[in-house]
Amino acid sequence: MTIVRDAHGIPSVFGGSVLEVAREQGRATAQDRAWQLEVERRRAEGTCAEVFGDSALEWDVLARRALLVDLARRAYAALAPESRAFVDAYVEGLNEVLSGGRGSCAATVSRPWQPWTPLAVFAVQHLLFSGFPSRLWRRHLAATAGEEWLPLFRAEGLPGGSNALVVDGSLTASGLPILAGDPHRVIEAPGCYAQVRLVCTDPDDPFDVVGLTFAGLPGVQHFGHTGAVAWGVTNAVADDEDVYAEDLVRHRDAVIARTGSGWGPVGRRIEQVRVLVGEDRYDVHEVEVLVTDRGPVILGGPGEPETFSLRTPSYVLGDLGLDAILPLLRARTTADVTAAFAGWVGPVDNLVVGDRHGATEHRVVGRIPERGAERRWTGGWVADLPRRTGPVLVTANDRATPEYDRVGADFAPPHRARRIRDLLDELGGAGPLTPVDVAAVLADDRQTAGAALLDTVSSLLDLTGPAAALRDRLLAWDRRMAAGSVDAALFARVRATVVEGLSEAPALAGVDGSPYGELFAPWFDLRGRIRLCLPAILAADKPFGVDVLQVVATSLEHVATQPEPAPWGSEHVVVPLTPHQQLGLPAPDGTAPPYLPLSGDDDCVLATRALGGTGACVHGPVARWVWDLAGDNRWVVPLGASGDPASPHHHDQQAAWAAGGTLPVTHPLEQP
């Protein structure tokens, strides 16, 4: 068993058996990410407040109520024996390092991982990554402003950012497929994804795989390359969860729920969360964990004005789909990968895959419930999910084909997917595509969704003076959200002013802000919702009762009187969030990574999103990968391979990542 690191500290893990590989991967992860592993374990168990204090209590309460540990235990028990042994070996290797205090910041680790903890960490990564917070927001919008405005926020207007593509060998210089992509999430420090190479030298079970894995999870899941076949995903934005309004009352020593036929029992237990209030001093907060026949209660309770339960495929099945891990490591063909994902549960993903035989494919994988009357789950799952083949396959959280009506109703706008296809067509017209060409597509910073606002600006022919000059300047702009562009900053300022004007419409009074606490605030940001759906809003007749031409004209007149802004990248800088910063606490001294200027914007292919539309960027690509079936592979992550701020590999990839670049994968994969 051996761990070898490249110039960026990325580990290659060698083992003489599949279990030795898992154990060594656990050891390598603990060496690099010990403090992150401690935080992820606490997130899963709902014990963050024990370290971070009251600011973490909201998360701990949600984690307990959402039954993350219960789900992980059930899913672990449901794993196939070989998969369970693989997870066990990974946890053994991880605990070996953590218990010996040899990992980065290992002195802070308080307790070992349990065999089911990796599955709980996987569940943590997707609890708020799912669609239920947006469902809550739409309920809130309908209750405060009226249902008539819902269509304006449903016109292909969900947040997105992730891209994935595959081009087949007929378009590439090598004659073999190239895949690429960049998953988008909150940018954290350390990053959520770890780069790894896993090599099994067992002659009866050989594999050599590079890929990305969530820190704390064995194998590689969403993004991998075995030398013979490669794959990647984006979120399919499926309608795979339901939020139910519950009516709960206390009855003697129990809680009961109103059902269609009367009243039904509710599972109930009390859990205690320790909350740090001072040095070695704690308060105890009691959490009432309730479970109806629809699912766990995530908000509210008996006597509360609003109470909601959450029903998900993972909860119903007691399965997280992680029996896919070992088949993916052993995959040799596109058919092997799609077979491995046949048991996938969630999140429902767009899978792109290609192999050395030339086979390429895009298909939706995961469990989407069939529903009957009143959206009741029938117990079955939507069959015949969308599947495509072709020379160029692009997915960007969008409605890729009409068949996506079987997947859901709301998707990310189509701008990014169209732009990627156009760029690939342009590059392909100049000659066969190379991995460097394809990687460059992911760094494209042209503002595509902004065309709707610029079209509105162009119609304002009555402007005079500085406002007319600003109009003409914006219309002459190349529409690139480049870090060094002043015009990009002017566009963002105009857009922000337009959004502000729309948000002040009397019809939207009371909509802004989360009624469910700060944890859900990003989903209840009215200005962010308007900015995302601005093309549909500008095209509407008197949206929210507002004259949009007047709003845009007033915004131009206002911005034209202000001093010229600094270039876009002077404020649009990456701010990777530490666990402390995510909870509103200052980061420990010496741990803050460099804040570098970024190109891109909400609906560029390079979707670097600032929550307010300008300023600090906290959401963007948390990895960038290019898998070349001819072997010229590339990747990069924010910061670096190590979670230790003192390590030379803590942020040695940050400059390349911030510039939209990639780094060569230095491990040549063995061809099976």
C-alpha positions in Angstrom: 0.0 0.0 0.0 1.4 3.4 -1.1 0.4 7.0 -1.3 2.4 9.1 -3.9 1.8 12.8 -4.4 2.4 14.9 -7.4 3.7 18.5 -7.6 0.4 19.8 -6.3 0.1 17.4 -3.5 -2.7 15.4 -5.2 -2.5 11.8 -4.0 -2.1 8.6 -6.1 -3.3 5.7 -3.9 -2.0 2.2 -4.7 -3.3 -1.0 -3.1 -2.9 -4.7 -3.8 -6.6 -5.2 -3.4 -9.8 -3.1 -3.6 -10.0 -2.9 0.2 -6.4 -1.8 0.5 -7.2 1.0 -2.0 -10.1 2.1 0.1 -8.0 2.1 3.3 -5.2 4.1 1.7 -7.7 6.6 0.3 -9.0 7.1 3.8 -5.5 7.7 5.1 -4.7 10.2 2.3 -8.0 12.1 2.9 -7.3 12.3 6.6 -3.8 13.5 6.0 -5.1 16.3 3.8 -8.4 17.3 5.2 -8.6 16.4 8.9 -10.3 19.6 10.1 -12.7 19.5 7.2 -13.6 15.9 8.0 -14.3 17.0 11.6 -16.7 19.7 10.4 -18.4 17.4 7.9 -19.0 14.8 10.6 -20.5 17.4 12.8 -22.7 18.7 10.0 -24.0 15.2 9.5 -24.6 14.6 13.2 -26.0 18.0 14.0 -23.2 18.9 16.5 -21.7 22.1 14.9 -23.1 24.4 17.7 -20.9 22.5 20.1 -17.9 24.1 18.4 -19.3 27.2 16.7 -21.9 28.3 19.1 -25.4 29.7 18.6 -24.8 30.7 14.9 -24.7 26.9 14.0 -27.8 26.0 15.9 -30.1 26.4 12.9 -28.1 23.9 10.9 -27.9 21.4 13.8 -31.7 21.5 14.3 -32.3 20.9 10.5 -29.8 18.1 10.4 -31.5 16.4 13.4 -35.0 16.9 12.0 -34.1 15.8 8.5 -32.9 12.5 10.0 -29.5 12.6 8.3 -27.9 10.0 10.7 -31.0 7.8 10.5 -30.9 7.8 6.7 -27.1 7.1 6.6 -27.5 4.1 9.0 -30.3 2.7 6.8 -28.4 3.3 3.6 -25.3 1.8 5.0 -27.2 -1.3 6.1 -28.7 -1.6 2.6 -25.3 -1.6 0.8 -24.2 -4.7 -0.9 -21.7 -6.6 1.3 -18.7 -5.7 -1.0 -19.7 -2.0 -1.0 -20.1 -2.0 2.8 -16.6 -3.6 3.1 -15.2 -0.9 0.9 -16.7 1.9 3.0 -15.5 0.1 6.2 -12.0 0.0 4.9 -12.0 3.7 4.0 -13.2 4.6 7.5 -10.5 2.4 9.0 -7.8 4.2 7.1 -9.3 7.6 7.9 -9.6 6.8 11.6 -6.0 5.5 11.7 -4.7 8.9 10.8 -7.2 10.9 12.8 -6.6 9.0 16.0 -2.8 9.3 15.6 -3.0 13.1 15.2 -1.1 13.0 11.9 -3.5 14.8 9.7 -3.8 18.5 9.0 -5.3 20.1 12.2 -5.9 16.6 13.5 -5.5 17.8 17.1 -9.0 19.3 16.7 -10.7 15.9 15.9 -12.9 14.9 18.8 -14.2 11.5 17.9 -13.7 8.8 15.3 -15.9 8.3 12.3 -18.5 5.5 12.3 -18.9 3.1 9.4 -22.0 5.0 8.2 -20.5 8.5 8.5 -19.4 8.8 4.8 -23.0 8.2 3.8 -24.2 10.9 6.2 -21.6 13.3 4.7 -23.0 12.5 1.2 -26.5 13.3 2.5 -25.2 16.6 4.0 -23.9 17.7 0.6 -27.4 17.4 -0.9 -29.8 18.4 1.8 -29.9 22.0 0.8 -28.6 21.3 -2.7 -32.1 20.0 -3.5 -35.3 21.8 -4.6 -37.2 22.0 -1.4 -36.0 25.5 -0.3 -37.2 26.8 -3.7 -40.6 25.1 -3.0 -40.8 26.9 0.3 -39.9 30.2 -1.4 -42.7 29.8 -4.0 -45.2 29.1 -1.2 -44.0 32.3 0.4 -44.3 34.3 -2.8 -47.8 33.1 -3.4 -48.9 33.8 0.2 -47.4 37.3 0.3 -47.8 38.6 -3.3 -50.3 36.3 -4.9 -50.1 33.3 -7.2 -50.4 35.5 -10.3 -46.7 36.4 -10.1 -45.5 32.8 -9.9 -45.2 32.3 -13.7 -42.7 35.1 -13.9 -40.4 33.2 -11.5 -41.0 29.8 -13.2 -39.9 30.7 -16.8 -36.8 28.6 -16.8 -35.6 30.6 -13.8 -34.0 28.3 -11.3 -30.4 29.0 -10.2 -27.8 26.9 -12.0 -24.2 27.1 -13.1 -23.0 23.5 -13.6 -21.9 22.5 -17.1 -21.0 19.2 -18.7 -20.4 18.1 -22.2 -19.1 15.4 -24.4 -17.9 15.6 -28.0 -17.3 12.4 -29.9 -14.2 11.4 -31.8 -15.4 12.6 -35.2 -14.8 16.2 -33.9 -11.5 15.7 -32.0 -7.9 15.8 -33.0 -7.2 12.3 -31.4 -10.3 10.7 -32.9 -11.5 9.8 -29.4 -14.2 11.5 -27.2 -13.4 14.5 -24.9 -15.6 15.2 -21.9 -15.5 18.3 -19.7 -17.5 20.1 -17.0 -17.5 22.2 -13.9 -19.9 21.6 -11.0 -21.1 24.8 -9.3 -21.8 25.1 -5.6 -20.9 27.4 -2.7 -17.1 27.9 -2.8 -15.8 26.6 0.5 -12.4 26.5 2.1 -11.3 23.7 2.0 -13.1 22.8 -1.2 -15.8 20.2 -1.2 -14.1 18.1 -3.9 -10.8 16.2 -3.5 -8.8 15.2 -6.6 -7.5 11.6 -6.4 -6.0 8.7 -8.3 -6.9 5.2 -7.2 -4.9 2.2 -8.5 -5.6 -1.4 -7.7 -2.7 -3.7 -8.6 -4.7 -6.9 -8.0 -4.3 -8.9 -11.3 -7.8 -10.3 -10.8 -9.3 -6.8 -10.1 -7.2 -4.1 -11.7 -8.2 -0.5 -12.1 -6.5 2.9 -12.5 -8.9 5.8 -12.0 -8.6 9.5 -11.6 -11.5 11.6 -10.4 -13.1 13.9 -7.9 -14.8 12.8 -4.7 -16.5 14.6 -1.8 -14.0 14.9 1.0 -15.1 12.1 3.3 -16.5 9.7 0.7 -14.6 6.7 -0.8 -14.1 6.1 -4.5 -15.1 8.6 -7.0 -18.8 9.3 -7.7 -19.8 12.1 -10.1 -16.7 12.7 -12.1 -14.2 10.0 -13.1 -11.9 8.5 -15.8 -10.8 4.9 -15.8 -8.6 5.1 -18.8 -11.1 3.3 -21.0 -14.3 5.3 -20.1 -15.0 8.7 -18.5 -18.1 10.4 -17.1 -19.4 13.5 -15.4 -22.7 15.0 -14.3 -24.8 18.1 -13.8 -27.9 18.4 -11.6 -31.0 17.5 -13.6 -33.2 19.8 -11.5 -35.7 17.1 -11.1 -39.1 17.2 -9.4 -38.1 14.4 -7.0 -39.1 15.8 -3.6 -42.3 17.0 -2.0 -42.9 19.5 0.8 -46.1 18.9 2.7 -48.0 21.3 4.9 -48.8 19.5 8.1 -51.4 20.1 10.8 -50.0 18.8 14.1 -51.5 18.9 17.5 -50.4 17.6 20.9 -52.6 14.8 22.3 -51.7 13.8 25.9 -48.1 12.7 25.7 -48.1 12.3 21.9 -48.3 14.3 18.7 -50.8 13.5 16.0 -51.2 14.7 12.4 -54.4 15.5 10.5 -54.8 13.1 7.5 -57.3 12.8 4.8 -59.4 10.4 6.8 -58.9 11.8 10.3 -55.8 11.8 12.5 -52.7 9.7 12.4 -49.8 9.1 14.7 -46.5 11.0 14.5 -43.2 9.5 15.4 -41.5 11.6 18.1 -38.3 11.8 20.0 -36.3 14.5 21.8 -32.7 15.1 21.0 -30.3 17.4 22.8 -27.9 19.8 21.1 -25.0 21.3 23.0 -24.4 24.9 22.2 -21.0 26.6 23.1 -21.7 29.8 25.0 -18.2 30.4 26.4 -14.9 28.7 27.1 -15.8 25.2 28.2 -19.4 26.3 28.9 -22.4 25.0 27.0 -26.2 25.4 27.0 -28.4 22.5 26.0 -31.1 23.0 23.3 -33.8 20.4 22.9 -34.9 19.4 19.5 -38.3 17.7 18.9 -37.8 15.3 16.0 -41.1 14.5 14.4 -41.9 12.1 11.6 -45.3 11.9 9.8 -46.4 9.2 7.4 -45.2 11.5 4.6 -41.7 12.2 6.0 -39.7 14.0 8.7 -40.9 17.4 9.8 -38.2 19.9 8.9 -39.9 23.2 9.9 -42.5 24.1 12.5 -44.4 21.7 14.9 -47.5 21.5 17.0 -49.0 24.9 17.5 -46.7 26.5 14.9 -48.3 28.7 12.2 -46.5 26.7 9.4 -45.3 23.1 9.6 -43.7 21.3 6.7 -42.5 17.7 6.2 -40.1 16.6 3.5 -40.5 13.4 1.4 -37.5 12.3 -0.7 -36.7 9.2 -2.6 -33.7 8.5 -0.4 -35.8 8.7 2.7 -38.5 6.4 1.2 -36.0 3.9 -0.1 -33.4 4.1 2.7 -30.9 4.2 -0.1 -28.4 6.8 -1.3 -27.4 4.9 -4.5 -23.8 4.4 -3.4 -23.6 0.8 -4.5 -22.5 2.6 -7.8 -19.0 3.3 -6.4 -17.3 0.0 -7.0 -18.8 -0.7 -10.5 -17.6 2.8 -11.5 -14.1 2.0 -10.5 -14.2 -1.1 -12.6 -16.1 0.4 -15.6 -14.5 -0.1 -19.0 -17.3 1.0 -21.4 -20.1 3.5 -21.6 -22.5 0.7 -20.9 -20.7 -0.2 -17.7 -21.1 3.4 -16.4 -24.7 3.6 -17.3 -25.3 0.2 -15.6 -23.5 1.5 -12.5 -25.9 4.5 -12.4 -28.9 2.3 -12.9 -29.3 2.2 -9.1 -28.7 5.9 -8.6 -31.2 7.6 -6.3 -30.4 11.3 -5.9 -29.8 13.9 -6.6 -31.2 13.2 -10.1 -28.4 13.9 -12.5 -27.6 14.5 -16.1 -24.9 11.9 -16.8 -22.5 12.4 -19.8 -20.2 9.5 -20.6 -17.8 8.4 -23.4 -15.4 5.6 -24.0 -12.4 4.6 -26.1 -14.7 2.6 -28.4 -16.3 6.0 -29.4 -19.6 5.5 -27.6 -21.0 8.7 -26.1 -24.2 9.3 -24.3 -26.2 11.7 -22.2 -28.9 10.4 -20.0 -30.8 11.3 -16.8 -30.2 9.0 -13.8 -31.9 8.8 -10.5 -35.3 8.2 -8.9 -38.2 10.5 -9.7 -41.5 9.5 -8.0 -44.6 8.8 -9.9 -47.5 10.7 -8.5 -51.3 10.2 -8.5 -54.1 12.4 -7.2 -53.1 15.3 -5.1 -49.5 14.5 -5.9 -49.6 11.3 -3.8 -46.7 9.0 -4.4 -47.8 5.8 -6.1 -44.7 3.8 -5.0 -43.4 3.7 -8.6 -40.7 5.7 -10.3 -40.8 7.6 -13.5 -39.5 5.3 -16.2 -38.0 6.0 -19.6 -35.9 9.0 -18.5 -34.4 11.2 -21.2 -31.5 9.8 -23.1 -29.5 11.2 -26.1 -26.7 10.3 -28.3 -24.9 12.5 -30.8 -21.6 14.1 -31.8 -22.1 17.0 -29.3 -24.0 16.6 -26.0 -24.3 19.6 -23.7 -26.1 19.8 -20.3 -26.2 23.0 -18.2 -29.1 22.3 -15.7 -31.4 23.2 -18.6 -34.4 21.6 -20.3 -32.3 19.8 -22.8 -35.2 18.2 -24.7 -39.0 18.2 -24.6 -38.8 14.8 -22.8 -37.6 16.7 -19.7 -41.2 17.3 -18.9 -40.9 13.8 -17.3 -38.1 15.2 -15.1 -39.5 18.4 -13.8 -41.1 21.7 -14.5 -38.4 24.3 -13.6 -34.9 24.4 -15.0 -32.0 26.8 -15.4 -32.3 29.2 -18.3 -31.0 27.8 -21.6 -28.4 30.6 -22.2 -25.3 28.6 -21.0 -26.1 25.5 -22.9 -26.7 27.4 -26.1 -23.4 29.4 -25.7 -21.4 26.2 -25.1 -22.8 24.6 -28.3 -22.1 27.8 -30.3 -18.5 27.9 -29.0 -17.9 24.2 -29.8 -19.3 24.8 -33.3 -17.0 27.8 -33.7 -13.9 25.9 -32.5 -14.8 22.8 -34.5 -15.1 25.0 -37.6 -11.5 26.0 -37.1 -10.2 22.5 -36.9 -10.4 19.3 -34.7 -11.0 20.0 -31.0 -8.3 19.4 -28.4 -8.6 19.2 -24.6 -7.2 22.7 -24.3 -9.9 24.0 -26.7 -12.7 22.3 -24.7 -11.3 23.5 -21.4 -11.3 27.1 -22.7 -15.1 26.8 -23.3 -15.6 26.5 -19.6 -13.9 29.8 -19.1 -16.2 31.8 -21.4 -17.3 35.0 -19.8 -19.7 36.4 -22.3 -22.9 37.7 -20.6 -25.7 35.8 -22.4 -28.8 36.4 -20.3 -28.0 40.1 -20.3 -29.2 40.4 -23.9 -32.8 41.0 -22.7 -31.8 44.0 -20.6 -29.6 45.4 -23.4 -32.5 44.9 -25.9 -34.6 47.0 -23.5 -31.9 49.6 -23.2 -31.7 49.8 -27.0 -35.4 50.7 -27.2 -35.0 53.8 -25.0 -34.5 56.3 -27.9 -35.7 59.4 -26.0 -32.8 59.4 -23.6 -30.5 62.5 -23.7 -27.2 63.6 -22.2 -25.3 61.3 -19.9 -28.0 58.6 -19.9 -28.0 58.5 -23.7 -24.2 58.2 -23.7 -24.4 55.4 -21.2 -27.0 53.6 -23.3 -24.7 53.8 -26.4 -21.7 52.7 -24.4 -23.5 49.6 -23.2 -24.8 48.7 -26.6 -21.2 49.0 -28.0 -19.9 46.7 -25.2 -18.5 43.3 -26.2 -20.7 41.7 -23.4 -17.8 40.0 -21.8 -17.8 40.0 -18.0 -14.0 40.1 -18.0 -12.3 41.0 -14.7 -10.6 43.9 -16.3 -13.7 45.4 -18.0 -15.1 48.7 -16.7 -18.1 48.3 -19.1 -18.9 45.0 -17.4 -19.0 46.8 -14.1 -21.3 49.4 -15.6 -23.6 46.8 -16.9 -23.8 45.1 -13.5 -24.5 48.5 -11.9 -27.4 49.2 -14.3 -28.8 45.7 -13.8 -28.6 46.0 -10.0 -30.4 49.3 -10.2 -33.1 47.9 -12.4 -33.5 44.9 -10.0 -33.7 47.3 -7.1 -36.5 49.3 -8.8 -38.5 46.2 -9.6 -38.1 44.8 -6.1 -39.7 48.0 -4.7 -43.0 47.3 -6.6 -45.9 47.5 -4.1 -47.1 44.1 -5.3 -43.9 42.6 -3.9 -44.1 44.2 -0.5 -43.3 41.6 2.2 -41.8 39.1 -0.2 -38.1 39.8 0.6 -36.5 37.9 3.4 -36.8 34.4 4.9 -39.6 33.6 7.3 -37.8 30.4 8.3 -34.5 31.8 9.6 -31.1 32.8 8.2 -30.3 29.3 7.0 -32.8 29.7 4.2 -32.1 33.3 3.5 -30.2 32.7 0.1 -33.3 31.1 -1.3 -35.6 34.0 -0.2 -33.4 36.8 -1.7 -36.0 38.7 -3.8 -33.4 40.7 -5.7 -31.5 37.5 -6.6 -34.7 35.9 -7.9 -35.6 39.0 -10.0 -32.0 39.1 -11.4 -32.2 35.5 -12.4 -35.6 35.8 -14.0 -35.0 39.3 -15.5 -35.4 38.2 -19.2 -38.9 36.8 -18.5 -39.8 39.8 -16.3 -38.7 42.4 -18.9 -40.7 40.6 -21.6 -43.9 40.6 -19.5 -46.6 43.2 -19.7 -46.5 45.4 -16.6 -44.8 42.8 -14.3 -45.8 43.4 -10.7 -47.8 46.4 -12.0 -44.5 48.2 -13.0 -43.6 50.0 -16.2 -40.3 48.2 -17.0 -39.3 50.8 -19.6 -39.6 53.5 -17.0 -37.6 51.5 -14.5 -34.8 50.9 -17.0 -34.7 54.5 -18.1 -34.6 55.7 -14.5 -31.8 53.3 -13.7 -29.7 54.5 -16.7 -30.2 58.1 -15.6 -29.2 57.3 -12.1 -26.1 55.3 -13.0 -25.0 57.9 -15.6 -24.7 60.5 -12.8 -22.4 58.3 -10.7 -18.6 58.1 -10.9 -17.3 55.5 -13.3 -16.8 52.2 -11.5 -13.6 50.3 -11.1 -13.1 47.2 -13.4 -15.5 44.3 -12.8 -12.9 42.2 -11.0 -12.0 44.9 -8.4 -15.2 43.9 -6.5 -16.1 40.6 -8.2 -13.6 38.6 -6.2 -13.7 35.0 -5.0 -14.3 34.6 -1.2 -14.0 30.9 -0.3 -16.1 30.5 2.8 -14.6 28.8 5.8 -17.0 27.0 8.2 -16.6 30.0 10.5 -17.6 32.5 7.8 -20.6 30.5 6.7 -21.9 30.8 10.2 -21.2 34.6 10.4 -18.0 34.2 12.5 -14.5 35.6 11.6 -12.1 33.1 10.1 -9.2 32.2 12.4 -6.1 34.3 11.8 -3.9 33.1 9.0 -6.6 30.8 7.5 -8.2 33.1 4.9 -7.2 32.1 1.3 -6.4 34.8 -1.3 -9.3 36.7 -2.6 -8.6 36.9 -6.4 -10.5 38.8 -9.1 -12.9 36.7 -11.2 -14.4 37.0 -14.7 -17.8 35.7 -15.3 -21.3 36.3 -13.9 -24.6 34.7 -13.2 -25.4 33.4 -16.7 -22.0 33.2 -18.3 -20.7 29.7 -19.0 -18.2 30.8 -16.3 -21.0 31.2 -13.8 -19.4 33.0 -10.9 -22.2 34.3 -8.8 -22.2 37.1 -6.2 -25.3 36.9 -4.0 -26.0 40.6 -4.6 -25.1 40.5 -8.3 -21.9 42.4 -7.5 -19.2 42.1 -4.9 -17.9 39.0 -3.2 -18.4 35.8 -5.3 -19.3 32.9 -3.0 -20.8 30.5 -5.6 -19.1 29.2 -8.7 -17.2 26.2 -10.1 -15.9 24.0 -7.3 -13.9 22.0 -9.8 -13.1 22.1 -13.5 -12.3 18.8 -15.3 -11.5 17.7 -18.9 -11.4 13.9 -19.5 -9.7 13.0 -22.8 -10.0 9.4 -23.8 -6.7 9.8 -25.6 -5.1 10.6 -22.2 -4.5 14.4 -22.2 -6.6 15.0 -19.0 -6.9 18.3 -17.1 -8.4 19.4 -13.9 -8.3 22.1 -11.2 -10.1 22.9 -8.0 -10.4 26.1 -5.9 -7.6 26.5 -3.5 -5.7 23.2 -3.5 -5.4 19.6 -2.3 -4.6 20.4 1.3 -6.9 21.8 4.0 -4.0 22.9 6.1 -3.4 26.7 5.7 0.3 26.1 6.4 0.7 23.6 3.6 2.3 24.7 0.3 -0.7 22.9 -1.4 -3.4 24.8 0.5 -4.0 27.2 -2.4 -1.5 26.5 -5.1 -4.2 25.8 -7.6 -6.1 29.0 -6.8 -4.5 31.3 -9.4 -5.1 28.8 -12.3 -8.7 28.2 -11.1 -9.5 31.9 -10.8 -8.2 32.6 -14.3 -10.5 30.0 -15.7 -7.7 27.6 -16.4 -6.9 23.9 -15.8 -3.8 22.0 -14.9 -2.6 18.8 -16.6 -3.4 15.5 -14.8 0.2 14.3 -14.3 -0.9 10.6 -13.8 -0.9 8.7 -17.0 -3.7 6.2 -16.7 -3.1 2.5 -17.5 -5.2 1.3 -20.4 -7.1 -1.8 -19.4 
